[in-house]
Amino acid sequence: METHDDIEPTDERKLIPEWSVKADDQIIFFAIGVVVFLALLGYGCTQFGGDDNPLSDTVEQVVPGNVDLTDVEREFDIDAAYRNGTATLTGVVANEDIRRAAGRDALAVPGVTSVRNNLTIAGDEAAETTTTEAPATTAAPTTTAAPATTAPTTTVAAPADLTPDVAAAVGSFAGVQGLANGSTAVLEGVVGTAQESADAEANALAVDGITDVDNRLRILQPEVVAALDAEGVANGGASMNGTIATVTGLVDTEEQRAAALAAAAAVPGVTEVIDQLETAAPAEDVVGEINALFEANPIQFASGSDEILAVSFPILDEAADLLARAPQGTNVTVEGYTDTQGPADSNLELSQGRADAVRAYLVDKGINADSLTAEGRGETTEFGSDLASNRRVQLSL
C-alpha cells in the first residue's frame, strides 16, 4: 500500500482547499478581512449619515421651511405669515375683490397649501376670516407632510351683498340710489331738503347688517334758491317735494320770471319747477295802498310815547306784506307826525321816535333796511282840524 506522508491531515479544514495557505492562516486572514470590512462600513456611515449628511441637505432644500410671501405683502400692503403649509394674511384692503386676489396670490406661492384670510375691508366693523385650501389635485412643492398636530382650517362664507336691501330702504326717495360696501351703506344722488337727506340716511342705517352710512347726497333746495337770487328775484324761496321745486319770490317783469324759472329748472337733479312767483306792483301803487290802510287804521302809540300798541301790529304786518311787493330798489321814507299840543321841539322828537319805531317793525318783518328811512316831521295841522287826525305815520317815496 502506498502512503503519502507529505499531506498534512489539517488540510481538510481549509476554507479554500486550492489556496496553498494553511487552514489556520486562512482563518486568520478571513477574520482580518471581516474586521477591515466592518471598519470601512462604519466609516461610510459616519461620512454619509448624521447632521452633515449631504443627502439630508438635499431633503432640507426641498422641504419649505420659511416660504417667501414678500411679494404678496408688497403688492397688497398687508402682513403675511407662514407656518406648516398655511399662509395667514392680516391687514386692511379697500374691497372684497382685492381681499380675494390677495388670497389667490398667496396660495400660488410655492410651499403654501392653504391660506387663512384675515384681511378686513375698509369700513367693516369686525374682521372677517376665510381659509382657502389648494385643490386636491395640485401637488404642493414639498417632500414632507404637514404635522398631524396642525389645527384644522375653517372656511367662513363671505357676507351677503346688502345692496338690494339698502336700495329698497331708500326707494321712496326720488333721485336717491343706495348700495352697500360691506356693512357700510352708500347713498348717492339728490334730495330736496336736508330733512329728506337725514330721513334717507336713517332708513339705510335701519337695514339689518348695516353699521354705517356714507351719505353723498346733494341737497337741491339751497341750489334752487341760489339760482333765483342770481336772476334778481326778490325774497326768492323754494319748497321741495323730492326733486320737484315750487319757487316763490318777486320779479319786476315777465322776462325776469321766465329767466328765473329756467335757472331753477337748470339745477342738476331738479325734474320739475312749479311757478309761484309774483310780479312787483308799481312803487306808487304800493305806497298809496299802504297810506290808505294807515288812514283807515291809524297806528296807535302809548300817550306821549313812541311805543306801538299791540292793536296796531296786524296793520303793520299787512303793510310789510304790501311793501314786499314793491320793485327792487324802491326807497321809502317813513314819516312821523304829531298834533300841536305841547312844545314844538318835544313834538319833533316824539315824531322822530314814532317814525323810527315803525321802520324798525317793518325791518323786523323782512323789509330791506337799506330801502327804508325814518323822518320825524313834528307837529302839523295839515291832515285836519282835530288833533287826532294829525297824530299819524305815513309813507312817501
C-alpha positions as CSV (number, residue, x, y, z in Angstrom):
1,M,0.0,0.0,0.0
2,E,1.2,3.4,-0.9
3,T,1.3,6.2,1.6
4,H,1.6,10.0,1.2
5,D,3.4,11.3,4.1
6,D,3.7,14.9,2.6
7,I,0.0,15.6,3.0
8,E,-0.9,17.2,6.4
9,P,-4.1,16.0,8.0
10,T,-5.1,19.6,8.8
11,D,-5.7,20.4,5.1
12,E,-9.1,19.0,5.4
13,R,-10.1,22.2,7.5
14,K,-9.0,24.7,4.8
15,L,-11.7,27.2,3.9
16,I,-10.3,27.4,0.4
17,P,-8.7,24.0,-0.4
18,E,-7.0,25.3,-3.6
19,W,-5.2,28.0,-1.6
20,S,-1.7,26.9,-0.6
21,V,-2.0,28.7,2.7
22,K,-2.5,26.6,5.8
23,A,-6.1,26.3,7.2
24,D,-5.3,28.2,10.4
25,D,-3.7,31.0,8.4
26,Q,-6.7,31.2,6.1
27,I,-9.0,31.7,9.1
28,I,-6.8,34.5,10.4
29,F,-6.8,36.2,7.1
30,F,-10.5,35.8,6.8
31,A,-11.1,37.3,10.2
32,I,-8.8,40.3,9.4
33,G,-10.8,40.9,6.2
34,V,-14.1,40.9,8.1
35,V,-12.7,43.4,10.6
36,V,-11.5,45.7,7.8
37,F,-14.9,45.5,6.0
38,L,-16.7,46.4,9.2
39,A,-14.4,49.3,9.8
40,L,-14.9,50.6,6.3
41,L,-18.7,50.2,6.7
42,G,-18.7,52.2,9.9
43,Y,-16.6,54.9,8.3
44,G,-19.0,55.2,5.4
45,C,-22.0,55.5,7.8
46,T,-20.2,58.3,9.6
47,Q,-19.4,60.2,6.4
48,F,-22.9,59.8,4.8
49,G,-25.2,59.9,7.9
50,G,-26.0,62.4,10.7
51,D,-26.4,66.2,10.6
52,D,-23.7,66.7,8.0
53,N,-25.1,64.2,5.5
54,P,-25.3,65.8,2.1
55,L,-28.4,63.8,1.3
56,S,-30.0,65.3,4.3
57,D,-29.1,68.7,2.9
58,T,-30.8,67.8,-0.3
59,V,-34.0,67.0,1.5
60,E,-33.9,70.1,3.5
61,Q,-33.6,72.1,0.3
62,V,-36.8,70.6,-1.0
63,V,-38.9,71.0,2.2
64,P,-40.1,74.6,2.6
65,G,-39.1,75.9,6.0
66,N,-39.8,79.6,5.5
67,V,-41.9,80.4,2.4
68,D,-41.3,83.9,1.0
69,L,-44.5,85.9,0.9
70,T,-42.8,89.2,0.5
71,D,-44.2,89.9,-3.0
72,V,-47.8,89.4,-1.7
73,E,-47.1,91.7,1.2
74,R,-45.8,94.4,-1.0
75,E,-48.4,94.2,-3.7
76,F,-51.4,94.4,-1.4
77,D,-49.7,96.4,1.5
78,I,-50.6,93.7,4.0
79,D,-48.8,91.4,6.5
80,A,-48.3,87.7,5.7
81,A,-47.0,84.9,7.9
82,Y,-46.3,81.2,7.1
83,R,-46.4,78.1,9.2
84,N,-46.9,74.4,8.4
85,G,-48.1,75.0,4.9
86,T,-50.6,77.7,5.8
87,A,-50.2,81.4,4.9
88,T,-52.0,83.8,7.2
89,L,-52.9,87.2,5.8
90,T,-53.7,90.2,8.0
91,G,-54.4,93.9,7.3
92,V,-56.9,96.2,5.7
93,V,-57.8,96.4,2.0
94,A,-60.2,98.6,0.0
95,N,-62.8,96.0,-1.1
96,E,-63.7,92.3,-1.4
97,D,-62.1,91.9,-4.9
98,I,-58.7,92.9,-3.5
99,R,-59.2,90.7,-0.5
100,R,-59.8,87.6,-2.6
101,A,-57.0,88.5,-5.0
102,A,-54.5,88.6,-2.1
103,G,-55.7,85.1,-1.0
104,R,-55.3,83.7,-4.5
105,D,-51.8,85.1,-4.9
106,A,-50.7,83.8,-1.5
107,L,-52.0,80.3,-2.4
108,A,-49.9,80.4,-5.6
109,V,-46.6,80.8,-3.7
110,P,-44.6,77.5,-3.7
111,G,-44.9,75.7,-0.4
112,V,-48.3,77.2,0.5
113,T,-51.1,74.6,0.8
114,S,-53.8,76.7,2.4
115,V,-54.5,80.4,3.1
116,R,-56.1,81.8,6.2
117,N,-57.5,85.2,5.0
118,N,-57.9,87.6,8.0
119,L,-58.0,90.7,5.8
120,T,-60.5,93.3,6.7
121,I,-62.4,95.5,4.2
122,A,-62.0,99.2,5.0
123,G,-65.1,100.4,6.9
124,D,-66.1,97.0,8.2
125,E,-66.6,96.9,12.0
126,A,-65.2,93.4,12.5
127,A,-62.6,91.4,10.7
128,E,-63.7,88.5,8.6
129,T,-61.7,85.3,8.3
130,T,-61.8,82.8,5.4
131,T,-59.4,80.0,4.7
132,T,-58.6,78.9,1.2
133,E,-57.0,75.5,0.5
134,A,-55.1,74.3,-2.5
135,P,-57.0,72.0,-4.9
136,A,-56.6,68.3,-4.0
137,T,-55.2,67.6,-7.5
138,T,-52.3,70.1,-7.2
139,A,-49.2,68.7,-5.5
140,A,-47.5,71.1,-3.1
141,P,-43.8,71.5,-3.8
142,T,-42.6,69.7,-0.7
143,T,-41.5,66.2,0.3
144,T,-42.8,66.3,3.8
145,A,-46.4,66.2,5.0
146,A,-47.9,68.7,7.5
147,P,-47.6,67.5,11.1
148,A,-50.6,65.7,12.4
149,T,-51.0,68.4,15.1
150,T,-51.8,71.1,12.6
151,A,-55.1,72.9,13.6
152,P,-58.0,72.2,11.2
153,T,-58.9,75.1,8.9
154,T,-62.3,76.7,8.9
155,T,-63.9,78.3,5.9
156,V,-66.2,81.3,6.6
157,A,-68.5,82.4,3.9
158,A,-68.3,86.0,2.6
159,P,-71.1,88.3,3.9
160,A,-74.2,88.6,1.8
161,D,-74.4,91.7,-0.5
162,L,-76.7,94.1,1.2
163,T,-77.1,96.4,-1.8
164,P,-80.7,95.2,-2.6
165,D,-81.8,95.8,0.9
166,V,-80.3,99.3,1.1
167,A,-81.8,100.2,-2.3
168,A,-85.2,99.0,-1.2
169,A,-84.9,101.1,2.1
170,V,-84.3,104.3,0.2
171,G,-86.6,103.5,-2.8
172,S,-89.2,106.0,-1.7
173,F,-86.8,108.9,-2.2
174,A,-86.8,110.1,-5.8
175,G,-83.3,110.7,-7.1
176,V,-81.6,108.5,-4.4
177,Q,-79.5,105.4,-5.2
178,G,-78.5,103.1,-2.4
179,L,-75.8,100.4,-2.4
180,A,-73.7,98.6,0.2
181,N,-69.9,98.2,0.6
182,G,-69.7,95.5,3.2
183,S,-71.5,96.8,6.3
184,T,-71.5,100.4,5.0
185,A,-74.4,101.8,3.1
186,V,-73.5,104.3,0.4
187,L,-76.2,106.9,-0.7
188,E,-75.7,108.8,-3.9
189,G,-78.0,111.2,-5.9
190,V,-80.1,114.1,-4.8
191,V,-82.8,115.0,-2.3
192,G,-84.9,118.1,-1.9
193,T,-84.1,119.2,1.6
194,A,-81.8,118.5,4.5
195,Q,-84.6,116.7,6.3
196,E,-85.0,114.3,3.3
197,S,-81.3,113.6,3.4
198,A,-81.5,112.7,7.1
199,D,-84.5,110.5,6.6
200,A,-82.9,108.6,3.8
201,E,-79.8,108.1,5.9
202,A,-81.9,106.8,8.8
203,N,-83.7,104.3,6.5
204,A,-80.4,102.9,5.2
205,L,-79.0,102.6,8.7
206,A,-82.0,100.6,9.8
207,V,-81.1,97.8,7.3
208,D,-80.0,94.6,9.2
209,G,-76.3,94.3,8.8
210,I,-75.6,98.0,8.1
211,T,-73.4,99.7,10.7
212,D,-72.5,102.9,8.9
213,V,-73.8,105.2,6.2
214,D,-71.7,107.2,3.7
215,N,-74.1,110.0,2.8
216,R,-73.1,111.6,-0.6
217,L,-76.5,113.1,-1.3
218,R,-76.8,116.6,-2.8
219,I,-79.5,118.9,-1.3
220,L,-81.4,120.8,-4.0
221,Q,-83.2,123.5,-2.0
222,P,-80.2,125.8,-1.4
223,E,-79.1,125.4,-5.0
224,V,-82.5,126.4,-6.4
225,V,-82.7,129.5,-4.1
226,A,-79.2,130.5,-5.2
227,A,-80.3,130.2,-8.9
228,L,-83.3,132.6,-8.1
229,D,-81.1,135.0,-6.4
230,A,-78.7,135.1,-9.3
231,E,-81.6,136.2,-11.5
232,G,-82.5,139.0,-9.2
233,V,-85.7,137.5,-7.7
234,A,-86.6,139.4,-4.5
235,N,-87.2,137.2,-1.4
236,G,-86.6,134.1,-3.5
237,G,-87.6,130.8,-2.0
238,A,-88.1,127.2,-2.9
239,S,-90.2,124.4,-1.3
240,M,-89.2,120.9,-2.4
241,N,-91.1,117.7,-2.8
242,G,-88.4,115.3,-3.7
243,T,-86.9,116.7,-7.0
244,I,-89.9,119.0,-7.7
245,A,-89.3,122.6,-6.8
246,T,-92.0,125.2,-6.1
247,V,-90.4,128.6,-6.4
248,T,-91.6,131.9,-4.8
249,G,-90.4,135.5,-4.8
250,L,-91.0,138.8,-6.6
251,V,-90.0,139.6,-10.1
252,D,-90.2,143.0,-11.9
253,T,-91.1,141.8,-15.4
254,E,-92.3,138.7,-17.2
255,E,-88.9,138.4,-18.8
256,Q,-87.3,138.1,-15.4
257,R,-89.9,135.5,-14.4
258,A,-89.0,133.3,-17.4
259,A,-85.3,133.6,-16.7
260,A,-85.8,132.7,-13.0
261,L,-87.9,129.6,-13.9
262,A,-85.3,128.5,-16.4
263,A,-82.5,128.9,-13.9
264,A,-84.3,126.8,-11.3
265,A,-85.0,124.1,-13.8
266,A,-81.3,124.0,-14.8
267,V,-80.2,122.9,-11.4
268,P,-78.9,119.3,-11.8
269,G,-81.4,116.9,-10.3
270,V,-84.5,119.1,-10.5
271,T,-87.2,117.4,-12.5
272,E,-90.0,120.0,-12.4
273,V,-90.5,123.6,-11.4
274,I,-93.8,125.0,-10.1
275,D,-94.2,128.8,-10.6
276,Q,-95.5,130.8,-7.7
277,L,-93.5,133.9,-8.5
278,E,-95.3,137.3,-8.1
279,T,-94.8,140.3,-10.3
280,A,-93.9,143.5,-8.4
281,A,-96.5,146.3,-8.3
282,P,-95.5,149.9,-9.2
283,A,-94.0,151.6,-6.2
284,E,-96.5,154.4,-6.3
285,D,-99.4,151.9,-6.1
286,V,-97.8,150.1,-3.2
287,V,-97.2,153.3,-1.2
288,G,-100.7,154.6,-1.9
289,E,-102.2,151.3,-0.8
290,I,-100.3,151.4,2.5
291,N,-101.2,155.0,3.2
292,A,-104.9,154.2,2.6
293,L,-104.5,151.3,5.1
294,F,-103.0,153.7,7.7
295,E,-105.7,156.3,7.0
296,A,-108.4,153.8,7.8
297,N,-106.5,152.3,10.7
298,P,-104.1,154.8,12.3
299,I,-101.1,153.4,14.0
300,Q,-101.7,153.7,17.7
301,F,-99.0,154.7,20.2
302,A,-98.9,154.9,24.0
303,S,-99.7,158.5,25.1
304,G,-96.7,160.8,24.8
305,S,-94.6,157.8,23.8
306,D,-93.1,156.1,20.7
307,E,-94.2,152.6,21.9
308,I,-96.5,151.0,19.3
309,L,-99.7,149.5,20.8
310,A,-100.4,145.8,20.1
311,V,-103.7,146.7,18.4
312,S,-101.7,148.1,15.5
313,F,-99.5,145.1,15.0
314,P,-101.8,143.4,12.4
315,I,-102.0,146.7,10.4
316,L,-98.2,146.9,10.3
317,D,-98.0,143.2,9.3
318,E,-100.2,143.9,6.3
319,A,-98.2,147.0,5.4
320,A,-95.0,144.8,5.4
321,D,-96.6,142.3,3.0
322,L,-97.6,145.1,0.6
323,L,-94.2,146.8,0.8
324,A,-92.6,143.5,-0.1
325,R,-94.3,143.6,-3.5
326,A,-92.6,146.9,-4.5
327,P,-89.9,146.6,-7.2
328,Q,-86.4,146.0,-6.0
329,G,-84.5,149.2,-5.4
330,T,-87.6,151.1,-4.2
331,N,-86.7,153.5,-1.4
332,V,-89.4,154.6,1.0
333,T,-89.5,157.2,3.8
334,V,-91.5,156.6,7.0
335,E,-92.8,159.9,8.1
336,G,-94.0,160.7,11.7
337,Y,-96.4,163.5,12.7
338,T,-97.9,164.8,16.0
339,D,-100.6,167.2,16.9
340,T,-99.9,170.8,18.1
341,Q,-100.2,170.2,21.8
342,G,-97.0,170.7,23.8
343,P,-93.7,172.3,22.9
344,A,-92.7,172.1,19.2
345,D,-89.3,170.7,19.9
346,S,-90.7,167.9,22.1
347,N,-93.3,167.1,19.3
348,L,-90.5,166.9,16.7
349,E,-88.5,164.5,18.9
350,L,-91.7,162.4,19.5
351,S,-92.5,162.3,15.8
352,Q,-88.9,161.1,15.0
353,G,-89.2,158.3,17.7
354,R,-92.5,157.1,16.3
355,A,-91.2,157.0,12.7
356,D,-88.1,155.1,13.9
357,A,-90.4,152.6,15.7
358,V,-92.5,151.9,12.6
359,R,-89.3,151.5,10.4
360,A,-87.9,149.0,12.9
361,Y,-91.1,147.0,12.9
362,L,-91.1,146.7,9.1
363,V,-87.4,145.7,9.0
364,D,-88.1,143.1,11.6
365,K,-90.8,141.7,9.2
366,G,-88.3,141.3,6.4
367,I,-88.2,144.6,4.6
368,N,-84.7,145.6,3.5
369,A,-83.3,148.1,6.0
370,D,-81.4,149.9,3.3
371,S,-84.6,150.7,1.5
372,L,-86.2,152.4,4.5
373,T,-85.5,155.8,6.1
374,A,-87.4,157.4,9.0
375,E,-88.1,161.2,9.4
376,G,-89.9,163.0,12.2
377,R,-92.0,165.9,10.8
378,G,-93.0,167.3,14.2
379,E,-96.4,168.9,14.8
380,T,-98.8,169.7,12.0
381,T,-102.5,170.6,11.2
382,E,-102.4,169.7,7.5
383,F,-104.4,166.5,7.9
384,G,-107.4,168.0,9.7
385,S,-108.7,170.5,12.3
386,D,-108.9,167.9,15.0
387,L,-105.9,166.7,17.0
388,A,-106.3,163.0,16.3
389,S,-106.1,163.4,12.5
390,N,-102.7,164.9,12.8
391,R,-101.2,162.2,15.0
392,R,-100.1,159.7,12.3
393,V,-97.4,157.8,10.4
394,Q,-97.4,157.5,6.6
395,L,-95.0,156.6,3.8
396,S,-93.6,158.6,0.9
397,L,-91.3,157.8,-2.0
